[in-house]
């Protein structure tokens, strides 16, 4: 038998050169640089949609409560440093409208504030509520600083509140959860002359209106004295309700990042609309609307 020493050629294995490897890494880095901001923006849009949905769910719970309560909105008190979802007190969120909206509806994934840590300073505890609603007042420590819309004391301080229904509601504000009939719910804010400044429902035409806007009924919670960014990124919705006061609004907003905002629900009677907006109370001289 004739045996040869012929070798079977091996398949070649091409290797990346250092330059080729660097080019590939550069391309991947470029793609990541393009895609990651887009993915982050899409994720934030999803959060914003969820937070808007939550706000509307809370509003729907108010409508449900009103339907079951002869047309009245809830009377809600702020028991300071206690869980708003607690059922230990008769006038918390938990005992009034929690049955109409699930606990999940009260949490926004982009929240920068909420209960309990923005009140108690205990950051280790998870928040149970990250939305602000205009409660009728607070209870602290044992003194109740709340009044239902039709139960203001007839003392000297509140004497002018009892002249008409409009003045009575004006003492509470137009967007307060004070048990009022829902047809008296109105988030318009008007400054008038003479003083005092209050919410006016056009029951009395003798006052000259100077400045106007709408205050939200439900909104993302912004901690007091907080000067950081608002929770959401995106294009802010226009605010035609601000009129020519927009200049004052913008001039007195300490936050320069104008594409950051918050979700807020405004309502008049049973009509509501949700905006991606800013919330800062402008100062300076009032202007005509």
C-alpha positions as CSV (number, residue, x, y, z in Angstrom):
1,X,0.0,0.0,0.0
2,X,1.3,3.3,-1.0
3,X,0.9,6.0,1.7
4,X,1.3,9.6,1.0
5,X,1.8,12.5,3.4
6,X,-0.7,14.8,1.7
7,X,-2.4,17.1,4.2
8,X,-6.0,18.1,4.0
9,X,-6.2,21.9,3.9
10,X,-7.8,23.5,6.9
11,X,-10.6,26.0,6.6
12,X,-9.2,29.5,7.0
13,X,-10.4,31.7,10.0
14,X,-10.4,35.3,9.1
15,X,-9.7,37.6,12.1
16,X,-10.8,41.1,12.7
17,X,-8.1,43.6,12.6
18,X,-8.0,46.2,15.3
19,X,-9.2,48.9,13.0
20,X,-12.2,46.8,11.9
21,X,-13.0,46.1,15.5
22,X,-12.9,49.8,16.4
23,X,-15.1,50.6,13.4
24,X,-17.7,48.1,14.5
25,X,-17.6,49.5,18.1
26,X,-18.0,53.0,16.7
27,X,-21.0,52.0,14.6
28,X,-22.7,50.3,17.6
29,X,-22.0,53.3,19.8
30,X,-23.5,55.6,17.2
31,X,-26.6,53.5,16.9
32,X,-27.0,53.4,20.7
33,X,-26.6,57.2,20.8
34,X,-29.4,57.5,18.3
35,X,-31.8,54.9,19.7
36,X,-31.5,55.3,23.5
37,X,-32.8,58.9,23.6
38,X,-35.7,57.9,21.3
39,X,-36.4,54.9,23.6
40,X,-36.2,57.1,26.7
41,X,-38.6,59.6,25.1
42,X,-41.0,56.8,24.1
43,X,-40.9,55.4,27.6
44,X,-41.6,58.9,29.1
45,X,-44.5,59.3,26.7
46,X,-45.9,56.0,27.9
47,X,-45.6,57.2,31.5
48,X,-47.2,60.5,30.7
49,X,-50.2,58.7,29.0
50,X,-50.5,56.4,32.1
51,X,-50.5,59.4,34.4
52,X,-53.1,61.2,32.3
53,X,-55.2,58.1,32.4
54,X,-54.8,57.9,36.2
55,X,-55.9,61.5,36.6
56,X,-59.0,60.9,34.5
57,X,-59.7,57.7,36.5
58,X,-59.7,59.8,39.7
59,X,-62.1,62.3,38.0
60,X,-64.3,59.4,37.0
61,X,-64.4,58.3,40.7
62,X,-65.5,61.8,41.6
63,X,-68.3,61.5,39.1
64,X,-69.3,58.1,40.4
65,X,-69.3,59.4,44.0
66,X,-71.5,62.4,42.9
67,X,-73.9,60.1,41.2
68,X,-74.3,58.1,44.4
69,X,-74.5,61.2,46.6
70,X,-77.3,63.2,45.2
71,X,-75.1,65.3,43.0
72,X,-72.5,66.3,45.6
73,X,-68.7,65.9,45.3
74,X,-66.7,64.3,48.1
75,X,-65.9,66.2,51.3
76,X,-62.2,65.3,51.9
77,X,-60.0,66.4,54.7
78,X,-56.2,66.3,54.9
79,X,-55.2,64.4,58.1
80,X,-51.6,65.7,58.1
81,X,-48.9,63.0,58.3
82,X,-51.5,60.2,58.0
83,X,-52.0,58.0,55.0
84,X,-54.7,59.6,52.7
85,X,-55.8,56.1,51.8
86,X,-56.4,55.2,55.5
87,X,-59.9,54.2,56.4
88,X,-59.3,55.2,60.1
89,X,-61.0,58.6,59.5
90,X,-64.4,59.3,57.9
91,X,-63.2,61.9,55.4
92,X,-60.0,60.6,53.8
93,X,-59.6,59.6,50.1
94,X,-59.7,56.0,51.3
95,X,-63.1,56.4,52.9
96,X,-64.7,58.6,50.3
97,X,-63.7,57.7,46.7
98,X,-61.1,54.8,46.9
99,X,-63.9,52.4,46.1
100,X,-64.4,54.1,42.8
101,X,-60.7,54.1,41.7
102,X,-58.1,51.5,42.5
103,X,-55.0,52.3,44.6
104,X,-52.9,51.9,41.5
105,X,-54.7,54.9,39.9
106,X,-53.2,57.1,42.6
107,X,-49.5,56.4,41.6
108,X,-47.7,58.0,38.7
109,X,-44.5,56.2,37.7
110,X,-42.8,59.6,36.9
111,X,-43.8,61.2,40.3
112,X,-41.3,63.4,42.0
113,X,-43.5,63.8,45.1
114,X,-46.2,62.1,47.1
115,X,-47.3,60.8,50.5
116,X,-45.6,60.0,52.8
117,X,-42.0,61.1,52.2
118,X,-42.7,64.7,51.0
119,X,-44.6,65.3,54.2
120,X,-42.9,63.2,56.9
121,X,-39.4,63.1,55.4
122,X,-39.3,59.3,55.6
123,X,-38.0,58.6,52.1
124,X,-37.8,54.8,52.8
125,X,-41.5,54.5,52.7
126,X,-43.2,54.0,49.3
127,X,-45.7,56.6,48.3
128,X,-49.4,55.7,48.2
129,X,-50.6,58.9,46.6
130,X,-48.6,61.0,44.1
131,X,-51.5,63.2,43.0
132,X,-52.7,66.4,44.6
133,X,-56.3,67.2,45.1
134,X,-57.7,70.3,46.6
135,X,-58.9,69.1,50.0
136,X,-61.4,71.1,52.2
137,X,-58.7,71.8,54.8
138,X,-56.5,70.0,57.3
139,X,-56.8,68.4,60.7
140,X,-53.8,69.1,63.0
141,X,-53.1,68.0,65.6
142,X,-56.5,67.8,67.1
143,X,-58.0,71.0,65.7
144,X,-60.2,70.6,62.6
145,X,-59.5,73.4,60.1
146,X,-62.1,72.2,57.6
147,X,-65.6,73.3,56.8
148,X,-68.1,71.9,54.4
149,X,-69.2,74.3,51.6
150,X,-72.4,75.2,53.4
151,X,-71.1,75.2,57.0
152,X,-68.8,78.1,57.3
153,X,-69.0,79.7,60.8
154,X,-70.9,83.0,60.9
155,X,-68.2,84.9,62.7
156,X,-66.6,88.2,61.7
157,X,-63.9,86.6,59.6
158,X,-66.4,84.8,57.4
159,X,-69.3,87.3,57.6
160,X,-69.0,88.3,54.0
161,X,-69.0,84.7,52.9
162,X,-72.7,84.4,53.8
163,X,-74.1,87.2,51.6
164,X,-74.8,84.9,48.7
165,X,-74.1,81.3,47.5
166,X,-71.4,82.8,45.3
167,X,-69.6,84.4,48.2
168,X,-70.0,81.2,50.3
169,X,-68.3,79.2,47.6
170,X,-65.8,81.9,47.1
171,X,-64.4,81.4,50.6
172,X,-63.5,77.8,49.8
173,X,-62.2,78.2,46.2
174,X,-63.8,76.9,43.1
175,X,-62.0,73.6,43.0
176,X,-62.2,72.4,46.6
177,X,-63.4,68.9,47.7
178,X,-65.8,70.4,50.3
179,X,-68.9,68.4,49.5
180,X,-70.5,71.1,47.3
181,X,-73.0,70.3,44.6
182,X,-71.1,69.4,41.5
183,X,-72.7,72.2,39.5
184,X,-70.8,74.7,41.7
185,X,-67.5,73.2,40.8
186,X,-65.5,75.8,38.9
187,X,-61.8,76.1,38.6
188,X,-61.8,79.7,37.3
189,X,-59.7,82.0,39.4
190,X,-60.4,85.7,39.3
191,X,-58.7,88.6,41.0
192,X,-61.1,91.3,41.8
193,X,-61.2,94.9,43.1
194,X,-61.9,95.8,45.9
195,X,-60.1,93.2,48.0
196,X,-60.2,90.4,49.0
197,X,-59.0,88.2,46.2
198,X,-61.2,85.2,45.8
199,X,-63.0,82.8,43.5
200,X,-65.9,84.5,41.8
201,X,-68.9,82.8,40.3
202,X,-70.5,85.8,38.7
203,X,-73.3,86.0,41.3
204,X,-72.4,89.6,41.9
205,X,-71.4,91.9,39.1
206,X,-70.2,94.8,41.2
207,X,-66.6,93.7,41.2
208,X,-64.2,94.6,38.5
209,X,-62.3,91.5,37.2
210,X,-58.5,92.0,36.6
211,X,-56.8,88.7,36.1
212,X,-58.0,85.2,35.3
213,X,-56.8,81.6,35.0
214,X,-57.9,78.1,35.9
215,X,-56.7,76.1,38.8
216,X,-56.5,72.3,38.5
217,X,-58.8,70.0,40.4
218,X,-56.4,67.1,40.3
219,X,-52.7,67.2,39.4
220,X,-49.3,65.7,39.8
221,X,-48.0,66.4,43.3
222,X,-45.2,69.0,43.4
223,X,-43.5,69.2,46.8
224,X,-43.7,72.6,48.6
225,X,-40.7,74.9,47.9
226,X,-39.5,72.4,45.3
227,X,-37.5,74.1,42.6
228,X,-36.4,71.1,40.6
229,X,-37.8,69.9,37.3
230,X,-41.4,68.9,36.8
231,X,-42.0,65.2,36.4
232,X,-42.7,64.8,32.7
233,X,-40.9,65.7,29.4
234,X,-42.7,66.8,26.3
235,X,-44.4,69.6,24.5
236,X,-46.5,71.7,26.9
237,X,-50.1,72.2,26.0
238,X,-51.3,75.8,25.3
239,X,-53.1,77.6,28.1
240,X,-55.6,80.0,26.5
241,X,-57.3,80.4,29.9
242,X,-54.3,82.4,31.0
243,X,-55.0,85.2,28.6
244,X,-52.5,88.1,28.7
245,X,-51.4,86.9,32.1
246,X,-49.2,84.3,30.3
247,X,-46.4,86.9,30.5
248,X,-46.6,87.1,34.3
249,X,-47.0,83.3,34.4
250,X,-43.7,82.7,32.5
251,X,-41.8,85.5,34.2
252,X,-42.4,84.2,37.7
253,X,-41.7,80.5,36.9
254,X,-38.2,79.7,38.5
255,X,-37.9,76.6,36.4
256,X,-36.1,77.3,33.1
257,X,-36.6,73.8,31.6
258,X,-39.7,74.8,29.6
259,X,-40.4,71.4,28.1
260,X,-41.0,69.8,31.5
261,X,-44.5,69.9,32.9
262,X,-47.1,68.1,34.9
263,X,-50.4,66.5,34.2
264,X,-53.4,68.5,35.5
265,X,-57.2,68.0,35.2
266,X,-59.4,71.1,35.1
267,X,-63.2,70.9,35.6
268,X,-66.3,73.1,35.5
269,X,-69.4,71.3,36.6
270,X,-69.1,67.8,35.1
271,X,-67.0,69.0,32.1
272,X,-63.3,68.3,32.4
273,X,-60.1,68.5,30.3
274,X,-56.6,67.2,31.0
275,X,-53.5,69.3,30.1
276,X,-49.8,68.8,30.1
277,X,-48.9,72.2,31.7
278,X,-46.9,74.1,34.3
279,X,-48.2,75.2,37.7
280,X,-46.8,78.4,39.3
281,X,-48.7,81.3,40.7
282,X,-47.6,84.5,39.0
283,X,-47.0,87.6,41.0
284,X,-46.8,91.2,40.1
285,X,-49.6,93.6,39.1
286,X,-52.8,92.0,37.8
287,X,-53.6,92.5,34.1
288,X,-56.8,92.5,32.2
289,X,-57.7,89.0,30.9
